């Protein structure tokens, strides 16, 4: 996604939703997949870290 370097996390999530759909976690994951060209550029790392943060925040445990 062009301009990802200047986005805050909230802006990045909104941009991902605009591009890939309603679910923030899935949309951010698609951004990571789209930016991965085999050598793990900084953009891939940005989206992957954001994806991991979202999945961790969504996890509430087994109770």
Biopython code that builds the backbone (N, CA, C, O; Angstrom):
import numpy as np
from Bio.PDB.StructureBuilder import StructureBuilder

atoms = [
    (1, "UNK", "N", (0.854, -1.166, 0.000)),
    (1, "UNK", "CA", (0.000, 0.000, 0.000)),
    (1, "UNK", "C", (0.904, 1.235, 0.000)),
    (1, "UNK", "O", (1.811, 1.372, 0.821)),
    (2, "UNK", "N", (0.632, 2.093, -0.916)),
    (2, "UNK", "CA", (1.458, 3.280, -1.050)),
    (2, "UNK", "C", (1.245, 4.237, 0.118)),
    (2, "UNK", "O", (0.108, 4.468, 0.531)),
    (3, "UNK", "N", (2.323, 4.792, 0.649)),
    (3, "UNK", "CA", (2.260, 5.751, 1.738)),
    (3, "UNK", "C", (2.143, 5.140, 3.121)),
    (3, "UNK", "O", (1.844, 5.849, 4.082)),
    (4, "UNK", "N", (2.368, 3.850, 3.244)),
    (4, "UNK", "CA", (2.210, 3.167, 4.526)),
    (4, "UNK", "C", (3.142, 3.728, 5.595)),
    (4, "UNK", "O", (2.813, 3.684, 6.780)),
    (5, "UNK", "N", (4.298, 4.254, 5.194)),
    (5, "UNK", "CA", (5.295, 4.746, 6.157)),
    (5, "UNK", "C", (4.770, 5.910, 6.992)),
    (5, "UNK", "O", (5.192, 6.094, 8.133)),
    (6, "UNK", "N", (3.856, 6.693, 6.435)),
    (6, "UNK", "CA", (3.362, 7.889, 7.114)),
    (6, "UNK", "C", (2.100, 7.633, 7.930)),
    (6, "UNK", "O", (1.594, 8.547, 8.581)),
    (7, "UNK", "N", (1.591, 6.422, 7.905)),
    (7, "UNK", "CA", (0.337, 6.120, 8.589)),
    (7, "UNK", "C", (0.548, 5.785, 10.065)),
    (7, "UNK", "O", (1.504, 5.100, 10.430)),
    (8, "UNK", "N", (-0.356, 6.277, 10.899)),
    (8, "UNK", "CA", (-0.403, 5.802, 12.277)),
    (8, "UNK", "C", (-1.059, 4.424, 12.241)),
    (8, "UNK", "O", (-1.582, 4.019, 11.203)),
    (9, "UNK", "N", (-1.038, 3.712, 13.341)),
    (9, "UNK", "CA", (-1.676, 2.392, 13.371)),
    (9, "UNK", "C", (-3.170, 2.494, 13.062)),
    (9, "UNK", "O", (-3.703, 1.693, 12.293)),
    (10, "UNK", "N", (-3.838, 3.470, 13.655)),
    (10, "UNK", "CA", (-5.276, 3.637, 13.411)),
    (10, "UNK", "C", (-5.553, 3.969, 11.950)),
    (10, "UNK", "O", (-6.493, 3.439, 11.358)),
    (11, "UNK", "N", (-4.738, 4.842, 11.369)),
    (11, "UNK", "CA", (-4.904, 5.178, 9.952)),
    (11, "UNK", "C", (-4.632, 3.973, 9.062)),
    (11, "UNK", "O", (-5.314, 3.771, 8.057)),
    (12, "UNK", "N", (-3.638, 3.175, 9.430)),
    (12, "UNK", "CA", (-3.311, 1.982, 8.654)),
    (12, "UNK", "C", (-4.462, 0.985, 8.689)),
    (12, "UNK", "O", (-4.794, 0.383, 7.668)),
    (13, "UNK", "N", (-5.067, 0.808, 9.847)),
    (13, "UNK", "CA", (-6.209, -0.097, 9.966)),
    (13, "UNK", "C", (-7.363, 0.396, 9.097)),
    (13, "UNK", "O", (-7.992, -0.397, 8.397)),
    (14, "UNK", "N", (-7.642, 1.687, 9.136)),
    (14, "UNK", "CA", (-8.711, 2.253, 8.307)),
    (14, "UNK", "C", (-8.406, 2.075, 6.819)),
    (14, "UNK", "O", (-9.298, 1.740, 6.040)),
    (15, "UNK", "N", (-7.154, 2.297, 6.424)),
    (15, "UNK", "CA", (-6.763, 2.125, 5.022)),
    (15, "UNK", "C", (-6.922, 0.668, 4.591)),
    (15, "UNK", "O", (-7.368, 0.389, 3.478)),
    (16, "UNK", "N", (-6.557, -0.247, 5.468)),
    (16, "UNK", "CA", (-6.694, -1.674, 5.165)),
    (16, "UNK", "C", (-8.156, -2.053, 5.009)),
    (16, "UNK", "O", (-8.509, -2.806, 4.101)),
    (17, "UNK", "N", (-9.005, -1.543, 5.881)),
    (17, "UNK", "CA", (-10.439, -1.816, 5.797)),
    (17, "UNK", "C", (-11.010, -1.255, 4.498)),
    (17, "UNK", "O", (-11.818, -1.907, 3.837)),
    (18, "UNK", "N", (-10.589, -0.047, 4.134)),
    (18, "UNK", "CA", (-11.058, 0.559, 2.883)),
    (18, "UNK", "C", (-10.676, -0.294, 1.673)),
    (18, "UNK", "O", (-11.424, -0.373, 0.698)),
    (19, "UNK", "N", (-9.519, -0.922, 1.746)),
    (19, "UNK", "CA", (-9.032, -1.695, 0.606)),
    (19, "UNK", "C", (-9.560, -3.134, 0.578)),
    (19, "UNK", "O", (-9.863, -3.658, -0.495)),
    (20, "UNK", "N", (-9.674, -3.780, 1.753)),
    (20, "UNK", "CA", (-9.965, -5.217, 1.768)),
    (20, "UNK", "C", (-11.257, -5.625, 2.469)),
    (20, "UNK", "O", (-11.614, -6.802, 2.424)),
    (21, "UNK", "N", (-11.962, -4.720, 3.103)),
    (21, "UNK", "CA", (-13.233, -5.115, 3.713)),
    (21, "UNK", "C", (-13.379, -4.710, 5.158)),
    (21, "UNK", "O", (-12.549, -3.977, 5.696)),
    (22, "UNK", "N", (-14.441, -5.188, 5.789)),
    (22, "UNK", "CA", (-14.858, -4.720, 7.114)),
    (22, "UNK", "C", (-14.013, -5.201, 8.279)),
    (22, "UNK", "O", (-13.832, -4.455, 9.241)),
    (23, "UNK", "N", (-13.494, -6.406, 8.230)),
    (23, "UNK", "CA", (-12.789, -6.968, 9.385)),
    (23, "UNK", "C", (-11.361, -6.421, 9.463)),
    (23, "UNK", "O", (-10.563, -6.654, 8.555)),
    (24, "UNK", "N", (-11.032, -5.703, 10.531)),
    (24, "UNK", "CA", (-9.705, -5.096, 10.636)),
    (24, "UNK", "C", (-8.562, -6.097, 10.608)),
    (24, "UNK", "O", (-7.578, -5.888, 9.899)),
    (25, "UNK", "N", (-8.674, -7.173, 11.360)),
    (25, "UNK", "CA", (-7.583, -8.146, 11.442)),
    (25, "UNK", "C", (-7.329, -8.804, 10.093)),
    (25, "UNK", "O", (-6.184, -8.920, 9.657)),
    (26, "UNK", "N", (-8.392, -9.229, 9.442)),
    (26, "UNK", "CA", (-8.246, -9.865, 8.134)),
    (26, "UNK", "C", (-7.707, -8.880, 7.102)),
    (26, "UNK", "O", (-6.840, -9.234, 6.304)),
    (27, "UNK", "N", (-8.208, -7.656, 7.111)),
    (27, "UNK", "CA", (-7.755, -6.644, 6.158)),
    (27, "UNK", "C", (-6.274, -6.335, 6.330)),
    (27, "UNK", "O", (-5.553, -6.198, 5.341)),
    (28, "UNK", "N", (-5.814, -6.223, 7.567)),
    (28, "UNK", "CA", (-4.398, -5.976, 7.828)),
    (28, "UNK", "C", (-3.566, -7.181, 7.388)),
    (28, "UNK", "O", (-2.467, -7.009, 6.861)),
    (29, "UNK", "N", (-4.072, -8.386, 7.597)),
    (29, "UNK", "CA", (-3.360, -9.584, 7.141)),
    (29, "UNK", "C", (-3.201, -9.570, 5.622)),
    (29, "UNK", "O", (-2.133, -9.899, 5.107)),
    (30, "UNK", "N", (-4.255, -9.192, 4.907)),
    (30, "UNK", "CA", (-4.165, -9.098, 3.449)),
    (30, "UNK", "C", (-3.115, -8.069, 3.021)),
    (30, "UNK", "O", (-2.414, -8.275, 2.030)),
    (31, "UNK", "N", (-3.004, -6.980, 3.750)),
    (31, "UNK", "CA", (-1.969, -5.983, 3.439)),
    (31, "UNK", "C", (-0.581, -6.594, 3.612)),
    (31, "UNK", "O", (0.311, -6.340, 2.802)),
    (32, "UNK", "N", (-0.394, -7.387, 4.648)),
    (32, "UNK", "CA", (0.896, -8.054, 4.855)),
    (32, "UNK", "C", (1.188, -9.017, 3.718)),
    (32, "UNK", "O", (2.299, -9.041, 3.188)),
    (33, "UNK", "N", (0.188, -9.815, 3.339)),
    (33, "UNK", "CA", (0.384, -10.754, 2.229)),
    (33, "UNK", "C", (0.714, -10.022, 0.935)),
    (33, "UNK", "O", (1.581, -10.453, 0.174)),
    (34, "UNK", "N", (0.028, -8.924, 0.690)),
    (34, "UNK", "CA", (0.232, -8.162, -0.549)),
    (34, "UNK", "C", (1.616, -7.524, -0.614)),
    (34, "UNK", "O", (2.148, -7.308, -1.703)),
    (35, "UNK", "N", (2.199, -7.221, 0.539)),
    (35, "UNK", "CA", (3.498, -6.547, 0.545)),
    (35, "UNK", "C", (4.676, -7.519, 0.616)),
    (35, "UNK", "O", (5.827, -7.103, 0.481)),
    (36, "UNK", "N", (4.402, -8.805, 0.825)),
    (36, "UNK", "CA", (5.474, -9.800, 0.940)),
    (36, "UNK", "C", (5.897, -10.275, -0.442)),
    (36, "UNK", "O", (5.133, -10.940, -1.143)),
    (37, "UNK", "N", (7.118, -9.928, -0.827)),
    (37, "UNK", "CA", (7.623, -10.370, -2.131)),
    (37, "UNK", "C", (8.772, -11.366, -1.991)),
    (37, "UNK", "O", (9.540, -11.575, -2.930)),
    (38, "UNK", "N", (8.883, -11.976, -0.816)),
    (38, "UNK", "CA", (9.881, -13.018, -0.621)),
    (38, "UNK", "C", (11.089, -12.608, 0.199)),
    (38, "UNK", "O", (11.799, -13.475, 0.708)),
    (39, "UNK", "N", (11.344, -11.333, 0.343)),
    (39, "UNK", "CA", (12.522, -10.928, 1.113)),
    (39, "UNK", "C", (12.181, -10.077, 2.326)),
    (39, "UNK", "O", (13.063, -9.434, 2.896)),
    (40, "UNK", "N", (10.938, -10.064, 2.721)),
    (40, "UNK", "CA", (10.456, -9.431, 3.945)),
    (40, "UNK", "C", (10.852, -7.954, 4.063)),
    (40, "UNK", "O", (11.616, -7.588, 4.956)),
    (41, "UNK", "N", (10.346, -7.126, 3.184)),
    (41, "UNK", "CA", (10.655, -5.697, 3.242)),
    (41, "UNK", "C", (10.050, -5.034, 4.483)),
    (41, "UNK", "O", (9.220, -5.638, 5.162)),
    (42, "UNK", "N", (10.454, -3.811, 4.782)),
    (42, "UNK", "CA", (9.919, -3.112, 5.960)),
    (42, "UNK", "C", (8.393, -2.976, 5.942)),
    (42, "UNK", "O", (7.760, -3.003, 6.998)),
    (43, "UNK", "N", (7.804, -2.831, 4.765)),
    (43, "UNK", "CA", (6.344, -2.717, 4.702)),
    (43, "UNK", "C", (5.685, -3.998, 5.206)),
    (43, "UNK", "O", (4.701, -3.941, 5.943)),
    (44, "UNK", "N", (6.217, -5.142, 4.813)),
    (44, "UNK", "CA", (5.683, -6.423, 5.294)),
    (44, "UNK", "C", (5.765, -6.489, 6.811)),
    (44, "UNK", "O", (4.807, -6.902, 7.466)),
    (45, "UNK", "N", (6.884, -6.092, 7.367)),
    (45, "UNK", "CA", (7.090, -6.127, 8.823)),
    (45, "UNK", "C", (6.089, -5.218, 9.531)),
    (45, "UNK", "O", (5.550, -5.577, 10.578)),
    (46, "UNK", "N", (5.841, -4.042, 8.959)),
    (46, "UNK", "CA", (4.875, -3.098, 9.521)),
    (46, "UNK", "C", (3.489, -3.745, 9.616)),
    (46, "UNK", "O", (2.853, -3.721, 10.670)),
    (47, "UNK", "N", (3.030, -4.324, 8.499)),
    (47, "UNK", "CA", (1.694, -4.915, 8.478)),
    (47, "UNK", "C", (1.624, -6.163, 9.345)),
    (47, "UNK", "O", (0.621, -6.390, 10.021)),
    (48, "UNK", "N", (2.670, -6.967, 9.334)),
    (48, "UNK", "CA", (2.681, -8.172, 10.156)),
    (48, "UNK", "C", (2.638, -7.809, 11.640)),
    (48, "UNK", "O", (1.877, -8.414, 12.395)),
    (49, "UNK", "N", (3.429, -6.845, 12.067)),
    (49, "UNK", "CA", (3.421, -6.419, 13.468)),
    (49, "UNK", "C", (2.044, -5.893, 13.874)),
    (49, "UNK", "O", (1.564, -6.171, 14.974)),
    (50, "UNK", "N", (1.415, -5.132, 12.976)),
    (50, "UNK", "CA", (0.082, -4.619, 13.265)),
    (50, "UNK", "C", (-0.927, -5.760, 13.345)),
    (50, "UNK", "O", (-1.796, -5.756, 14.218)),
    (51, "UNK", "N", (-0.823, -6.730, 12.452)),
    (51, "UNK", "CA", (-1.691, -7.911, 12.495)),
    (51, "UNK", "C", (-1.536, -8.653, 13.824)),
    (51, "UNK", "O", (-2.532, -9.015, 14.451)),
    (52, "UNK", "N", (-0.306, -8.879, 14.250)),
    (52, "UNK", "CA", (-0.067, -9.584, 15.507)),
    (52, "UNK", "C", (-0.629, -8.809, 16.697)),
    (52, "UNK", "O", (-1.159, -9.405, 17.635)),
    (53, "UNK", "N", (-0.513, -7.506, 16.659)),
    (53, "UNK", "CA", (-1.058, -6.667, 17.725)),
    (53, "UNK", "C", (-2.590, -6.796, 17.772)),
    (53, "UNK", "O", (-3.178, -6.888, 18.849)),
    (54, "UNK", "N", (-3.216, -6.800, 16.608)),
    (54, "UNK", "CA", (-4.679, -6.929, 16.561)),
    (54, "UNK", "C", (-5.136, -8.303, 17.044)),
    (54, "UNK", "O", (-6.123, -8.404, 17.772)),
    (55, "UNK", "N", (-4.435, -9.350, 16.649)),
    (55, "UNK", "CA", (-4.848, -10.690, 17.081)),
    (55, "UNK", "C", (-4.656, -10.866, 18.577)),
    (55, "UNK", "O", (-5.451, -11.539, 19.233)),
    (56, "UNK", "N", (-3.616, -10.271, 19.113)),
    (56, "UNK", "CA", (-3.373, -10.367, 20.551)),
    (56, "UNK", "C", (-4.448, -9.606, 21.331)),
    (56, "UNK", "O", (-4.902, -10.070, 22.378)),
    (57, "UNK", "N", (-4.851, -8.448, 20.827)),
    (57, "UNK", "CA", (-5.874, -7.651, 21.485)),
    (57, "UNK", "C", (-7.240, -8.325, 21.438)),
    (57, "UNK", "O", (-8.053, -8.148, 22.345)),
    (58, "UNK", "N", (-7.493, -9.094, 20.388)),
    (58, "UNK", "CA", (-8.786, -9.760, 20.229)),
    (58, "UNK", "C", (-8.888, -11.026, 21.071)),
    (58, "UNK", "O", (-9.993, -11.499, 21.336)),
    (59, "UNK", "N", (-7.772, -11.575, 21.489)),
    (59, "UNK", "CA", (-7.784, -12.825, 22.258)),
    (59, "UNK", "C", (-8.199, -12.563, 23.694)),
    (59, "UNK", "O", (-7.591, -11.744, 24.383)),
    (60, "UNK", "N", (-9.230, -13.255, 24.142)),
    (60, "UNK", "CA", (-9.719, -13.068, 25.514)),
    (60, "UNK", "C", (-9.535, -14.300, 26.375)),
    (60, "UNK", "O", (-9.974, -14.311, 27.525)),
    (61, "UNK", "N", (-8.912, -15.320, 25.862)),
    (61, "UNK", "CA", (-8.668, -16.520, 26.647)),
    (61, "UNK", "C", (-9.758, -17.562, 26.467)),
    (61, "UNK", "O", (-10.638, -17.428, 25.617)),
    (62, "UNK", "N", (-9.681, -18.582, 27.272)),
    (62, "UNK", "CA", (-10.593, -19.726, 27.159)),
    (62, "UNK", "C", (-11.807, -19.617, 28.081)),
    (62, "UNK", "O", (-12.741, -20.409, 27.960)),
    (63, "UNK", "N", (-11.809, -18.681, 28.971)),
    (63, "UNK", "CA", (-12.912, -18.574, 29.943)),
    (63, "UNK", "C", (-14.178, -18.023, 29.353)),
    (63, "UNK", "O", (-15.178, -17.882, 30.058)),
]
sb = StructureBuilder()
sb.init_structure("model")
sb.init_model(0)
sb.init_chain("A")
sb.init_seg("    ")
for serial, (resi, resn, name, xyz) in enumerate(atoms, 1):
    if name == "N":
        sb.init_residue(resn, " ", resi, " ")
    sb.init_atom(name, np.array(xyz, "f"), 0.0, 1.0, " ", f" {name:<3s}", serial, name[0])
structure = sb.get_structure()
